[in-house]
Amino acid sequence: MSYNLFLDDLRTVKMVYKDREESDFVIVRNVADFKMTILEKGLPDFISFDNDLGLDEHGELAEDGYAAARWLVYESGLDLGNLNYYVHSANPVAAKQIEGLLKNYIQFLNSAT
């Protein structure tokens, strides 16, 4: 199934992509739903990552976008060699962490083939 995935606890697709519609994405608000969507539908054509995902149901800091990226790389078992993504997080340090992890892993995969 072909789809795009948008991970953000607050923003809408239109707030990030002026030329895209909400219907262009499956929108998930937390890491658990991120994982469940990918496990059910397979790897998306494109993932848009936020990092800071607010508080969980216990009032604690929720797992963040970096945790979602780590899951993709280290636990999902999916072939990420052709992963297309964008990090739209307003947190510049975390955005660089997500970008660095994914970029380096994809380069490693593509150099090993």
Gaussian input, Z-matrix of N, CA and C with variables (Angstrom, degrees):
# hf/3-21g

backbone

0 1
 N
 C     1     B1
 C     2     B2     1     A1
 N     3     B3     2     A2     1     D1
 C     4     B4     3     A3     2     D2
 C     5     B5     4     A4     3     D3
 N     6     B6     5     A5     4     D4
 C     7     B7     6     A6     5     D5
 C     8     B8     7     A7     6     D6
 N     9     B9     8     A8     7     D7
 C    10    B10     9     A9     8     D8
 C    11    B11    10    A10     9     D9
 N    12    B12    11    A11    10    D10
 C    13    B13    12    A12    11    D11
 C    14    B14    13    A13    12    D12
 N    15    B15    14    A14    13    D13
 C    16    B16    15    A15    14    D14
 C    17    B17    16    A16    15    D15
 N    18    B18    17    A17    16    D16
 C    19    B19    18    A18    17    D17
 C    20    B20    19    A19    18    D18
 N    21    B21    20    A20    19    D19
 C    22    B22    21    A21    20    D20
 C    23    B23    22    A22    21    D21
 N    24    B24    23    A23    22    D22
 C    25    B25    24    A24    23    D23
 C    26    B26    25    A25    24    D24
 N    27    B27    26    A26    25    D25
 C    28    B28    27    A27    26    D26
 C    29    B29    28    A28    27    D27
 N    30    B30    29    A29    28    D28
 C    31    B31    30    A30    29    D29
 C    32    B32    31    A31    30    D30
 N    33    B33    32    A32    31    D31
 C    34    B34    33    A33    32    D32
 C    35    B35    34    A34    33    D33
 N    36    B36    35    A35    34    D34
 C    37    B37    36    A36    35    D35
 C    38    B38    37    A37    36    D36
 N    39    B39    38    A38    37    D37
 C    40    B40    39    A39    38    D38
 C    41    B41    40    A40    39    D39
 N    42    B42    41    A41    40    D40
 C    43    B43    42    A42    41    D41
 C    44    B44    43    A43    42    D42
 N    45    B45    44    A44    43    D43
 C    46    B46    45    A45    44    D44
 C    47    B47    46    A46    45    D45
 N    48    B48    47    A47    46    D46
 C    49    B49    48    A48    47    D47
 C    50    B50    49    A49    48    D48
 N    51    B51    50    A50    49    D49
 C    52    B52    51    A51    50    D50
 C    53    B53    52    A52    51    D51
 N    54    B54    53    A53    52    D52
 C    55    B55    54    A54    53    D53
 C    56    B56    55    A55    54    D54
 N    57    B57    56    A56    55    D55
 C    58    B58    57    A57    56    D56
 C    59    B59    58    A58    57    D57
 N    60    B60    59    A59    58    D58
 C    61    B61    60    A60    59    D59
 C    62    B62    61    A61    60    D60
 N    63    B63    62    A62    61    D61
 C    64    B64    63    A63    62    D62
 C    65    B65    64    A64    63    D63
 N    66    B66    65    A65    64    D64
 C    67    B67    66    A66    65    D65
 C    68    B68    67    A67    66    D66
 N    69    B69    68    A68    67    D67
 C    70    B70    69    A69    68    D68
 C    71    B71    70    A70    69    D69
 N    72    B72    71    A71    70    D70
 C    73    B73    72    A72    71    D71
 C    74    B74    73    A73    72    D72
 N    75    B75    74    A74    73    D73
 C    76    B76    75    A75    74    D74
 C    77    B77    76    A76    75    D75
 N    78    B78    77    A77    76    D76
 C    79    B79    78    A78    77    D77
 C    80    B80    79    A79    78    D78
 N    81    B81    80    A80    79    D79
 C    82    B82    81    A81    80    D80
 C    83    B83    82    A82    81    D81
 N    84    B84    83    A83    82    D82
 C    85    B85    84    A84    83    D83
 C    86    B86    85    A85    84    D84
 N    87    B87    86    A86    85    D85
 C    88    B88    87    A87    86    D86
 C    89    B89    88    A88    87    D87
 N    90    B90    89    A89    88    D88
 C    91    B91    90    A90    89    D89
 C    92    B92    91    A91    90    D90
 N    93    B93    92    A92    91    D91
 C    94    B94    93    A93    92    D92
 C    95    B95    94    A94    93    D93
 N    96    B96    95    A95    94    D94
 C    97    B97    96    A96    95    D95
 C    98    B98    97    A97    96    D96
 N    99    B99    98    A98    97    D97
 C   100   B100    99    A99    98    D98
 C   101   B101   100   A100    99    D99
 N   102   B102   101   A101   100   D100
 C   103   B103   102   A102   101   D101
 C   104   B104   103   A103   102   D102
 N   105   B105   104   A104   103   D103
 C   106   B106   105   A105   104   D104
 C   107   B107   106   A106   105   D105
 N   108   B108   107   A107   106   D106
 C   109   B109   108   A108   107   D107
 C   110   B110   109   A109   108   D108
 N   111   B111   110   A110   109   D109
 C   112   B112   111   A111   110   D110
 C   113   B113   112   A112   111   D111
 N   114   B114   113   A113   112   D112
 C   115   B115   114   A114   113   D113
 C   116   B116   115   A115   114   D114
 N   117   B117   116   A116   115   D115
 C   118   B118   117   A117   116   D116
 C   119   B119   118   A118   117   D117
 N   120   B120   119   A119   118   D118
 C   121   B121   120   A120   119   D119
 C   122   B122   121   A121   120   D120
 N   123   B123   122   A122   121   D121
 C   124   B124   123   A123   122   D122
 C   125   B125   124   A124   123   D123
 N   126   B126   125   A125   124   D124
 C   127   B127   126   A126   125   D125
 C   128   B128   127   A127   126   D126
 N   129   B129   128   A128   127   D127
 C   130   B130   129   A129   128   D128
 C   131   B131   130   A130   129   D129
 N   132   B132   131   A131   130   D130
 C   133   B133   132   A132   131   D131
 C   134   B134   133   A133   132   D132
 N   135   B135   134   A134   133   D133
 C   136   B136   135   A135   134   D134
 C   137   B137   136   A136   135   D135
 N   138   B138   137   A137   136   D136
 C   139   B139   138   A138   137   D137
 C   140   B140   139   A139   138   D138
 N   141   B141   140   A140   139   D139
 C   142   B142   141   A141   140   D140
 C   143   B143   142   A142   141   D141
 N   144   B144   143   A143   142   D142
 C   145   B145   144   A144   143   D143
 C   146   B146   145   A145   144   D144
 N   147   B147   146   A146   145   D145
 C   148   B148   147   A147   146   D146
 C   149   B149   148   A148   147   D147
 N   150   B150   149   A149   148   D148
 C   151   B151   150   A150   149   D149
 C   152   B152   151   A151   150   D150
 N   153   B153   152   A152   151   D151
 C   154   B154   153   A153   152   D152
 C   155   B155   154   A154   153   D153
 N   156   B156   155   A155   154   D154
 C   157   B157   156   A156   155   D155
 C   158   B158   157   A157   156   D156
 N   159   B159   158   A158   157   D157
 C   160   B160   159   A159   158   D158
 C   161   B161   160   A160   159   D159
 N   162   B162   161   A161   160   D160
 C   163   B163   162   A162   161   D161
 C   164   B164   163   A163   162   D162
 N   165   B165   164   A164   163   D163
 C   166   B166   165   A165   164   D164
 C   167   B167   166   A166   165   D165
 N   168   B168   167   A167   166   D166
 C   169   B169   168   A168   167   D167
 C   170   B170   169   A169   168   D168
 N   171   B171   170   A170   169   D169
 C   172   B172   171   A171   170   D170
 C   173   B173   172   A172   171   D171
 N   174   B174   173   A173   172   D172
 C   175   B175   174   A174   173   D173
 C   176   B176   175   A175   174   D174
 N   177   B177   176   A176   175   D175
 C   178   B178   177   A177   176   D176
 C   179   B179   178   A178   177   D177
 N   180   B180   179   A179   178   D178
 C   181   B181   180   A180   179   D179
 C   182   B182   181   A181   180   D180
 N   183   B183   182   A182   181   D181
 C   184   B184   183   A183   182   D182
 C   185   B185   184   A184   183   D183
 N   186   B186   185   A185   184   D184
 C   187   B187   186   A186   185   D185
 C   188   B188   187   A187   186   D186
 N   189   B189   188   A188   187   D187
 C   190   B190   189   A189   188   D188
 C   191   B191   190   A190   189   D189
 N   192   B192   191   A191   190   D190
 C   193   B193   192   A192   191   D191
 C   194   B194   193   A193   192   D192
 N   195   B195   194   A194   193   D193
 C   196   B196   195   A195   194   D194
 C   197   B197   196   A196   195   D195
 N   198   B198   197   A197   196   D196
 C   199   B199   198   A198   197   D197
 C   200   B200   199   A199   198   D198
 N   201   B201   200   A200   199   D199
 C   202   B202   201   A201   200   D200
 C   203   B203   202   A202   201   D201
 N   204   B204   203   A203   202   D202
 C   205   B205   204   A204   203   D203
 C   206   B206   205   A205   204   D204
 N   207   B207   206   A206   205   D205
 C   208   B208   207   A207   206   D206
 C   209   B209   208   A208   207   D207
 N   210   B210   209   A209   208   D208
 C   211   B211   210   A210   209   D209
 C   212   B212   211   A211   210   D210
 N   213   B213   212   A212   211   D211
 C   214   B214   213   A213   212   D212
 C   215   B215   214   A214   213   D213
 N   216   B216   215   A215   214   D214
 C   217   B217   216   A216   215   D215
 C   218   B218   217   A217   216   D216
 N   219   B219   218   A218   217   D217
 C   220   B220   219   A219   218   D218
 C   221   B221   220   A220   219   D219
 N   222   B222   221   A221   220   D220
 C   223   B223   222   A222   221   D221
 C   224   B224   223   A223   222   D222
 N   225   B225   224   A224   223   D223
 C   226   B226   225   A225   224   D224
 C   227   B227   226   A226   225   D225
 N   228   B228   227   A227   226   D226
 C   229   B229   228   A228   227   D227
 C   230   B230   229   A229   228   D228
 N   231   B231   230   A230   229   D229
 C   232   B232   231   A231   230   D230
 C   233   B233   232   A232   231   D231
 N   234   B234   233   A233   232   D232
 C   235   B235   234   A234   233   D233
 C   236   B236   235   A235   234   D234
 N   237   B237   236   A236   235   D235
 C   238   B238   237   A237   236   D236
 C   239   B239   238   A238   237   D237
 N   240   B240   239   A239   238   D238
 C   241   B241   240   A240   239   D239
 C   242   B242   241   A241   240   D240
 N   243   B243   242   A242   241   D241
 C   244   B244   243   A243   242   D242
 C   245   B245   244   A244   243   D243
 N   246   B246   245   A245   244   D244
 C   247   B247   246   A246   245   D245
 C   248   B248   247   A247   246   D246
 N   249   B249   248   A248   247   D247
 C   250   B250   249   A249   248   D248
 C   251   B251   250   A250   249   D249
 N   252   B252   251   A251   250   D250
 C   253   B253   252   A252   251   D251
 C   254   B254   253   A253   252   D252
 N   255   B255   254   A254   253   D253
 C   256   B256   255   A255   254   D254
 C   257   B257   256   A256   255   D255
 N   258   B258   257   A257   256   D256
 C   259   B259   258   A258   257   D257
 C   260   B260   259   A259   258   D258
 N   261   B261   260   A260   259   D259
 C   262   B262   261   A261   260   D260
 C   263   B263   262   A262   261   D261
 N   264   B264   263   A263   262   D262
 C   265   B265   264   A264   263   D263
 C   266   B266   265   A265   264   D264
 N   267   B267   266   A266   265   D265
 C   268   B268   267   A267   266   D266
 C   269   B269   268   A268   267   D267
 N   270   B270   269   A269   268   D268
 C   271   B271   270   A270   269   D269
 C   272   B272   271   A271   270   D270
 N   273   B273   272   A272   271   D271
 C   274   B274   273   A273   272   D272
 C   275   B275   274   A274   273   D273
 N   276   B276   275   A275   274   D274
 C   277   B277   276   A276   275   D275
 C   278   B278   277   A277   276   D276
 N   279   B279   278   A278   277   D277
 C   280   B280   279   A279   278   D278
 C   281   B281   280   A280   279   D279
 N   282   B282   281   A281   280   D280
 C   283   B283   282   A282   281   D281
 C   284   B284   283   A283   282   D282
 N   285   B285   284   A284   283   D283
 C   286   B286   285   A285   284   D284
 C   287   B287   286   A286   285   D285
 N   288   B288   287   A287   286   D286
 C   289   B289   288   A288   287   D287
 C   290   B290   289   A289   288   D288
 N   291   B291   290   A290   289   D289
 C   292   B292   291   A291   290   D290
 C   293   B293   292   A292   291   D291
 N   294   B294   293   A293   292   D292
 C   295   B295   294   A294   293   D293
 C   296   B296   295   A295   294   D294
 N   297   B297   296   A296   295   D295
 C   298   B298   297   A297   296   D296
 C   299   B299   298   A298   297   D297
 N   300   B300   299   A299   298   D298
 C   301   B301   300   A300   299   D299
 C   302   B302   301   A301   300   D300
 N   303   B303   302   A302   301   D301
 C   304   B304   303   A303   302   D302
 C   305   B305   304   A304   303   D303
 N   306   B306   305   A305   304   D304
 C   307   B307   306   A306   305   D305
 C   308   B308   307   A307   306   D306
 N   309   B309   308   A308   307   D307
 C   310   B310   309   A309   308   D308
 C   311   B311   310   A310   309   D309
 N   312   B312   311   A311   310   D310
 C   313   B313   312   A312   311   D311
 C   314   B314   313   A313   312   D312
 N   315   B315   314   A314   313   D313
 C   316   B316   315   A315   314   D314
 C   317   B317   316   A316   315   D315
 N   318   B318   317   A317   316   D316
 C   319   B319   318   A318   317   D317
 C   320   B320   319   A319   318   D318
 N   321   B321   320   A320   319   D319
 C   322   B322   321   A321   320   D320
 C   323   B323   322   A322   321   D321
 N   324   B324   323   A323   322   D322
 C   325   B325   324   A324   323   D323
 C   326   B326   325   A325   324   D324
 N   327   B327   326   A326   325   D325
 C   328   B328   327   A327   326   D326
 C   329   B329   328   A328   327   D327
 N   330   B330   329   A329   328   D328
 C   331   B331   330   A330   329   D329
 C   332   B332   331   A331   330   D330
 N   333   B333   332   A332   331   D331
 C   334   B334   333   A333   332   D332
 C   335   B335   334   A334   333   D333
 N   336   B336   335   A335   334   D334
 C   337   B337   336   A336   335   D335
 C   338   B338   337   A337   336   D336

   B1=1.4594
   B2=1.5134
   B3=1.2757
   B4=1.4534
   B5=1.5365
   B6=1.3360
   B7=1.4602
   B8=1.5250
   B9=1.3272
   B10=1.4595
   B11=1.5177
   B12=1.3288
   B13=1.4632
   B14=1.5240
   B15=1.3286
   B16=1.4628
   B17=1.5198
   B18=1.3437
   B19=1.4682
   B20=1.5241
   B21=1.3191
   B22=1.4669
   B23=1.5184
   B24=1.3231
   B25=1.4606
   B26=1.5221
   B27=1.3264
   B28=1.4603
   B29=1.5221
   B30=1.3013
   B31=1.4654
   B32=1.5194
   B33=1.3198
   B34=1.4546
   B35=1.5248
   B36=1.3079
   B37=1.4619
   B38=1.5269
   B39=1.3383
   B40=1.4703
   B41=1.5282
   B42=1.3162
   B43=1.4670
   B44=1.5236
   B45=1.3190
   B46=1.4652
   B47=1.5187
   B48=1.3209
   B49=1.4694
   B50=1.5295
   B51=1.3007
   B52=1.4717
   B53=1.5272
   B54=1.3326
   B55=1.4626
   B56=1.5267
   B57=1.3345
   B58=1.4570
   B59=1.5265
   B60=1.3140
   B61=1.4573
   B62=1.5297
   B63=1.3280
   B64=1.4609
   B65=1.5273
   B66=1.3263
   B67=1.4640
   B68=1.5298
   B69=1.3467
   B70=1.4646
   B71=1.5246
   B72=1.3325
   B73=1.4582
   B74=1.5205
   B75=1.3295
   B76=1.4554
   B77=1.5253
   B78=1.3199
   B79=1.4583
   B80=1.5185
   B81=1.3419
   B82=1.4616
   B83=1.5247
   B84=1.3111
   B85=1.4644
   B86=1.5225
   B87=1.3468
   B88=1.4646
   B89=1.5324
   B90=1.3124
   B91=1.4658
   B92=1.5299
   B93=1.3179
   B94=1.4736
   B95=1.5264
   B96=1.3175
   B97=1.4635
   B98=1.5224
   B99=1.3313
   B100=1.4658
   B101=1.5291
   B102=1.3323
   B103=1.4676
   B104=1.5247
   B105=1.3357
   B106=1.4586
   B107=1.5339
   B108=1.3241
   B109=1.4617
   B110=1.5155
   B111=1.3223
   B112=1.4657
   B113=1.5313
   B114=1.3126
   B115=1.4626
   B116=1.5295
   B117=1.3223
   B118=1.4679
   B119=1.5299
   B120=1.3404
   B121=1.4625
   B122=1.5271
   B123=1.3257
   B124=1.4528
   B125=1.5218
   B126=1.3122
   B127=1.4651
   B128=1.5288
   B129=1.3358
   B130=1.4683
   B131=1.5257
   B132=1.3274
   B133=1.4646
   B134=1.5194
   B135=1.3504
   B136=1.4614
   B137=1.5221
   B138=1.3406
   B139=1.4643
   B140=1.5216
   B141=1.3157
   B142=1.4587
   B143=1.5249
   B144=1.3409
   B145=1.4638
   B146=1.5238
   B147=1.3227
   B148=1.4546
   B149=1.5212
   B150=1.3234
   B151=1.4527
   B152=1.5211
   B153=1.3117
   B154=1.4611
   B155=1.5293
   B156=1.3375
   B157=1.4593
   B158=1.5222
   B159=1.3140
   B160=1.4575
   B161=1.5100
   B162=1.3250
   B163=1.4576
   B164=1.5242
   B165=1.3254
   B166=1.4688
   B167=1.5279
   B168=1.3121
   B169=1.4617
   B170=1.5209
   B171=1.3509
   B172=1.4626
   B173=1.5255
   B174=1.3295
   B175=1.4583
   B176=1.5191
   B177=1.3197
   B178=1.4723
   B179=1.5278
   B180=1.3374
   B181=1.4591
   B182=1.5215
   B183=1.3012
   B184=1.4623
   B185=1.5195
   B186=1.3466
   B187=1.4594
   B188=1.5199
   B189=1.3172
   B190=1.4589
   B191=1.5270
   B192=1.3207
   B193=1.4581
   B194=1.5125
   B195=1.3237
   B196=1.4638
   B197=1.5255
   B198=1.3210
   B199=1.4720
   B200=1.5266
   B201=1.3277
   B202=1.4657
   B203=1.5229
   B204=1.3224
   B205=1.4715
   B206=1.5238
   B207=1.3268
   B208=1.4734
   B209=1.5247
   B210=1.3323
   B211=1.4601
   B212=1.5249
   B213=1.3267
   B214=1.4684
   B215=1.5180
   B216=1.3332
   B217=1.4644
   B218=1.5208
   B219=1.3148
   B220=1.4691
   B221=1.5210
   B222=1.3293
   B223=1.4654
   B224=1.5208
   B225=1.3081
   B226=1.4684
   B227=1.5242
   B228=1.3306
   B229=1.4580
   B230=1.5203
   B231=1.3235
   B232=1.4627
   B233=1.5247
   B234=1.3070
   B235=1.4630
   B236=1.5252
   B237=1.3226
   B238=1.4644
   B239=1.5193
   B240=1.3167
   B241=1.4629
   B242=1.5158
   B243=1.3331
   B244=1.4671
   B245=1.5225
   B246=1.3254
   B247=1.4601
   B248=1.5241
   B249=1.3125
   B250=1.4594
   B251=1.5169
   B252=1.3244
   B253=1.4574
   B254=1.5197
   B255=1.3162
   B256=1.4559
   B257=1.5162
   B258=1.3263
   B259=1.4569
   B260=1.5236
   B261=1.3173
   B262=1.4617
   B263=1.5290
   B264=1.3160
   B265=1.4608
   B266=1.5300
   B267=1.3270
   B268=1.4624
   B269=1.5300
   B270=1.3270
   B271=1.4610
   B272=1.5277
   B273=1.3383
   B274=1.4676
   B275=1.5321
   B276=1.3096
   B277=1.4654
   B278=1.5293
   B279=1.3167
   B280=1.4654
   B281=1.5223
   B282=1.3321
   B283=1.4659
   B284=1.5207
   B285=1.3222
   B286=1.4726
   B287=1.5243
   B288=1.3336
   B289=1.4723
   B290=1.5238
   B291=1.3116
   B292=1.4678
   B293=1.5200
   B294=1.3269
   B295=1.4675
   B296=1.5230
   B297=1.3297
   B298=1.4592
   B299=1.5140
   B300=1.3197
   B301=1.4617
   B302=1.5243
   B303=1.3236
   B304=1.4632
   B305=1.5258
   B306=1.3123
   B307=1.4656
   B308=1.5264
   B309=1.3194
   B310=1.4592
   B311=1.5217
   B312=1.3241
   B313=1.4645
   B314=1.5194
   B315=1.3152
   B316=1.4654
   B317=1.5211
   B318=1.3293
   B319=1.4756
   B320=1.5240
   B321=1.3240
   B322=1.4663
   B323=1.5219
   B324=1.3322
   B325=1.4703
   B326=1.5325
   B327=1.3108
   B328=1.4501
   B329=1.5259
   B330=1.3148
   B331=1.4652
   B332=1.5238
   B333=1.3251
   B334=1.4744
   B335=1.5303
   B336=1.3339
   B337=1.4670
   B338=1.5124
   A1=109.99
   A2=116.56
   A3=122.16
   A4=109.94
   A5=116.12
   A6=119.90
   A7=110.25
   A8=115.54
   A9=123.54
   A10=107.65
   A11=116.67
   A12=121.72
   A13=109.89
   A14=116.00
   A15=123.25
   A16=107.53
   A17=117.06
   A18=122.83
   A19=108.80
   A20=116.58
   A21=121.54
   A22=108.12
   A23=117.20
   A24=120.00
   A25=113.29
   A26=118.50
   A27=120.62
   A28=114.72
   A29=116.33
   A30=119.58
   A31=112.75
   A32=113.61
   A33=121.52
   A34=108.09
   A35=116.20
   A36=121.17
   A37=110.05
   A38=117.38
   A39=121.80
   A40=112.51
   A41=117.87
   A42=121.01
   A43=111.47
   A44=117.18
   A45=122.29
   A46=111.68
   A47=116.73
   A48=122.90
   A49=109.15
   A50=116.47
   A51=120.84
   A52=112.49
   A53=117.23
   A54=121.49
   A55=113.62
   A56=117.81
   A57=121.16
   A58=110.07
   A59=115.97
   A60=122.51
   A61=109.76
   A62=115.52
   A63=119.93
   A64=110.02
   A65=116.36
   A66=120.98
   A67=112.96
   A68=117.27
   A69=120.99
   A70=112.05
   A71=117.57
   A72=122.41
   A73=111.65
   A74=115.01
   A75=121.66
   A76=103.94
   A77=117.24
   A78=121.77
   A79=108.87
   A80=115.67
   A81=120.97
   A82=108.25
   A83=115.66
   A84=121.34
   A85=113.87
   A86=117.68
   A87=120.35
   A88=109.41
   A89=114.76
   A90=120.51
   A91=111.17
   A92=118.20
   A93=119.85
   A94=110.45
   A95=117.59
   A96=120.61
   A97=111.44
   A98=117.13
   A99=122.74
   A100=109.48
   A101=115.97
   A102=121.12
   A103=111.21
   A104=116.72
   A105=121.12
   A106=110.85
   A107=116.71
   A108=120.28
   A109=110.77
   A110=117.05
   A111=120.74
   A112=110.65
   A113=117.52
   A114=119.87
   A115=111.51
   A116=116.90
   A117=120.65
   A118=112.77
   A119=117.14
   A120=121.16
   A121=113.91
   A122=117.21
   A123=120.65
   A124=111.03
   A125=115.64
   A126=121.38
   A127=110.06
   A128=117.55
   A129=119.76
   A130=111.99
   A131=114.83
   A132=120.34
   A133=110.51
   A134=116.45
   A135=122.20
   A136=108.18
   A137=116.46
   A138=121.40
   A139=108.18
   A140=115.80
   A141=122.51
   A142=107.68
   A143=116.38
   A144=122.51
   A145=112.77
   A146=116.29
   A147=122.32
   A148=105.18
   A149=117.72
   A150=118.79
   A151=111.86
   A152=117.47
   A153=121.51
   A154=108.88
   A155=115.77
   A156=121.47
   A157=112.87
   A158=116.71
   A159=120.87
   A160=113.91
   A161=115.33
   A162=122.71
   A163=110.56
   A164=114.95
   A165=119.33
   A166=110.06
   A167=117.21
   A168=121.74
   A169=113.39
   A170=117.89
   A171=122.28
   A172=112.26
   A173=116.81
   A174=121.00
   A175=113.71
   A176=116.55
   A177=121.72
   A178=108.78
   A179=116.23
   A180=119.26
   A181=109.50
   A182=115.93
   A183=121.35
   A184=109.96
   A185=115.82
   A186=119.63
   A187=107.25
   A188=116.42
   A189=120.49
   A190=112.33
   A191=114.84
   A192=121.14
   A193=112.75
   A194=117.11
   A195=119.92
   A196=109.90
   A197=117.66
   A198=121.19
   A199=109.95
   A200=117.13
   A201=120.75
   A202=110.60
   A203=116.88
   A204=120.85
   A205=110.70
   A206=117.35
   A207=120.54
   A208=110.23
   A209=117.39
   A210=120.42
   A211=110.43
   A212=117.00
   A213=120.15
   A214=110.96
   A215=116.37
   A216=121.46
   A217=112.02
   A218=117.11
   A219=120.33
   A220=115.91
   A221=117.93
   A222=118.44
   A223=115.10
   A224=118.67
   A225=119.94
   A226=113.19
   A227=116.90
   A228=120.48
   A229=113.65
   A230=117.71
   A231=122.01
   A232=110.88
   A233=116.25
   A234=121.76
   A235=107.91
   A236=116.15
   A237=121.39
   A238=112.60
   A239=117.45
   A240=121.04
   A241=114.79
   A242=117.47
   A243=121.24
   A244=112.12
   A245=117.51
   A246=120.96
   A247=111.23
   A248=115.88
   A249=122.65
   A250=107.48
   A251=116.38
   A252=120.52
   A253=110.64
   A254=114.23
   A255=122.56
   A256=106.50
   A257=116.82
   A258=121.09
   A259=107.64
   A260=116.37
   A261=120.98
   A262=112.74
   A263=117.86
   A264=122.18
   A265=111.07
   A266=115.52
   A267=121.46
   A268=111.38
   A269=117.43
   A270=123.06
   A271=107.58
   A272=118.71
   A273=120.29
   A274=113.88
   A275=117.87
   A276=120.48
   A277=109.94
   A278=115.94
   A279=120.03
   A280=111.07
   A281=117.41
   A282=120.68
   A283=110.33
   A284=116.40
   A285=120.04
   A286=111.09
   A287=117.57
   A288=120.55
   A289=110.68
   A290=117.30
   A291=121.25
   A292=109.52
   A293=116.61
   A294=120.87
   A295=111.19
   A296=116.48
   A297=120.58
   A298=112.30
   A299=117.14
   A300=121.14
   A301=110.76
   A302=116.55
   A303=120.27
   A304=111.62
   A305=117.42
   A306=121.06
   A307=110.90
   A308=117.03
   A309=120.43
   A310=112.14
   A311=117.38
   A312=120.20
   A313=110.93
   A314=117.38
   A315=120.54
   A316=110.56
   A317=117.60
   A318=119.96
   A319=110.22
   A320=117.29
   A321=120.72
   A322=110.54
   A323=117.18
   A324=120.36
   A325=111.05
   A326=116.09
   A327=120.14
   A328=113.25
   A329=117.73
   A330=120.07
   A331=111.78
   A332=116.39
   A333=121.17
   A334=111.40
   A335=117.60
   A336=118.88
   A337=111.87
   D1=130.05
   D2=-179.00
   D3=-90.34
   D4=126.01
   D5=179.02
   D6=-160.08
   D7=164.92
   D8=174.22
   D9=-114.74
   D10=147.60
   D11=-176.24
   D12=-120.69
   D13=133.68
   D14=-177.83
   D15=-121.83
   D16=112.82
   D17=-179.82
   D18=-104.56
   D19=111.09
   D20=178.42
   D21=-165.59
   D22=136.74
   D23=-177.99
   D24=-80.94
   D25=-22.95
   D26=-174.32
   D27=-127.20
   D28=-45.02
   D29=-171.70
   D30=-71.14
   D31=155.84
   D32=173.51
   D33=-97.61
   D34=164.79
   D35=177.36
   D36=-57.67
   D37=-43.71
   D38=-178.12
   D39=-62.41
   D40=-27.18
   D41=178.16
   D42=-70.37
   D43=-23.81
   D44=-177.78
   D45=-104.19
   D46=-41.03
   D47=-175.61
   D48=-123.21
   D49=101.90
   D50=-177.24
   D51=-63.50
   D52=-28.13
   D53=-175.92
   D54=-98.21
   D55=10.61
   D56=-179.38
   D57=-119.31
   D58=160.54
   D59=-179.81
   D60=-111.43
   D61=158.08
   D62=176.39
   D63=-56.56
   D64=-36.58
   D65=-177.40
   D66=-69.79
   D67=-10.11
   D68=177.59
   D69=-77.55
   D70=-9.84
   D71=-174.04
   D72=-133.05
   D73=151.88
   D74=159.71
   D75=-87.96
   D76=123.28
   D77=-175.54
   D78=-101.53
   D79=126.72
   D80=175.88
   D81=-124.31
   D82=145.49
   D83=-173.09
   D84=-108.07
   D85=-3.77
   D86=-179.68
   D87=-153.38
   D88=168.53
   D89=-175.54
   D90=-68.31
   D91=-36.04
   D92=179.24
   D93=-60.31
   D94=-44.36
   D95=178.90
   D96=-70.01
   D97=-32.84
   D98=174.72
   D99=-57.75
   D100=-52.01
   D101=-179.66
   D102=-62.65
   D103=-47.02
   D104=-177.43
   D105=-60.67
   D106=-42.39
   D107=-179.55
   D108=-62.66
   D109=-45.03
   D110=-179.17
   D111=-67.88
   D112=-39.68
   D113=178.55
   D114=-65.44
   D115=-33.80
   D116=-179.51
   D117=-81.70
   D118=-39.66
   D119=-171.62
   D120=-105.87
   D121=-11.01
   D122=-174.74
   D123=88.40
   D124=178.27
   D125=-177.80
   D126=-65.83
   D127=130.11
   D128=178.99
   D129=-70.40
   D130=163.53
   D131=174.14
   D132=-69.48
   D133=-30.33
   D134=-175.73
   D135=-152.98
   D136=138.97
   D137=175.84
   D138=-123.59
   D139=132.38
   D140=173.49
   D141=-110.05
   D142=119.05
   D143=-173.15
   D144=-104.50
   D145=129.65
   D146=158.89
   D147=-97.99
   D148=162.07
   D149=176.13
   D150=-104.92
   D151=-59.03
   D152=-174.30
   D153=-78.66
   D154=111.87
   D155=-172.22
   D156=-109.88
   D157=28.77
   D158=172.83
   D159=72.22
   D160=-148.90
   D161=-176.77
   D162=-107.43
   D163=150.36
   D164=176.51
   D165=-85.07
   D166=-173.30
   D167=-176.84
   D168=-66.89
   D169=-12.92
   D170=178.92
   D171=-100.51
   D172=4.73
   D173=-179.07
   D174=80.94
   D175=9.30
   D176=177.88
   D177=-94.28
   D178=160.11
   D179=175.32
   D180=-58.74
   D181=128.95
   D182=179.98
   D183=-74.31
   D184=158.87
   D185=170.89
   D186=-54.13
   D187=145.47
   D188=-174.37
   D189=-105.82
   D190=178.73
   D191=179.60
   D192=-60.98
   D193=-31.78
   D194=176.91
   D195=-64.77
   D196=-37.26
   D197=176.11
   D198=-63.28
   D199=-38.65
   D200=177.17
   D201=-63.94
   D202=-43.25
   D203=178.78
   D204=-65.51
   D205=-41.77
   D206=177.57
   D207=-61.01
   D208=-42.48
   D209=177.77
   D210=-59.32
   D211=-45.04
   D212=178.87
   D213=-56.57
   D214=-47.02
   D215=-174.86
   D216=-73.34
   D217=-48.44
   D218=-168.68
   D219=-97.70
   D220=-20.61
   D221=-172.67
   D222=-125.32
   D223=-24.63
   D224=-170.82
   D225=-68.72
   D226=-29.68
   D227=-177.19
   D228=73.87
   D229=9.51
   D230=-178.35
   D231=-88.11
   D232=151.67
   D233=175.34
   D234=-79.63
   D235=110.66
   D236=-177.01
   D237=-99.38
   D238=11.59
   D239=-175.74
   D240=-57.67
   D241=-27.56
   D242=179.84
   D243=-114.25
   D244=21.83
   D245=-177.72
   D246=-63.87
   D247=128.52
   D248=172.74
   D249=-107.87
   D250=131.09
   D251=-176.19
   D252=-153.46
   D253=163.88
   D254=172.81
   D255=-144.90
   D256=138.79
   D257=177.35
   D258=-102.84
   D259=110.31
   D260=-177.91
   D261=-99.47
   D262=12.12
   D263=-178.33
   D264=-60.75
   D265=142.08
   D266=175.08
   D267=-82.30
   D268=-4.93
   D269=178.75
   D270=-91.32
   D271=103.20
   D272=-172.12
   D273=-65.74
   D274=-34.38
   D275=-179.94
   D276=-68.40
   D277=-47.75
   D278=179.64
   D279=-65.82
   D280=-37.86
   D281=178.45
   D282=-59.11
   D283=-42.96
   D284=178.86
   D285=-65.99
   D286=-35.35
   D287=177.13
   D288=-63.24
   D289=-47.80
   D290=-179.62
   D291=-62.80
   D292=-48.79
   D293=-179.39
   D294=-60.00
   D295=-44.12
   D296=-179.17
   D297=-63.44
   D298=-45.57
   D299=179.53
   D300=-59.56
   D301=-51.37
   D302=-176.54
   D303=-67.92
   D304=-45.19
   D305=-179.32
   D306=-60.48
   D307=-48.40
   D308=-178.83
   D309=-64.69
   D310=-40.01
   D311=179.83
   D312=-67.27
   D313=-43.81
   D314=179.25
   D315=-64.44
   D316=-40.14
   D317=176.32
   D318=-62.45
   D319=-41.48
   D320=177.65
   D321=-61.01
   D322=-47.39
   D323=179.76
   D324=-59.28
   D325=-45.41
   D326=-176.14
   D327=-72.55
   D328=-24.46
   D329=176.88
   D330=-81.62
   D331=-21.10
   D332=-177.61
   D333=-84.37
   D334=-8.95
   D335=-177.88
   D336=-98.80

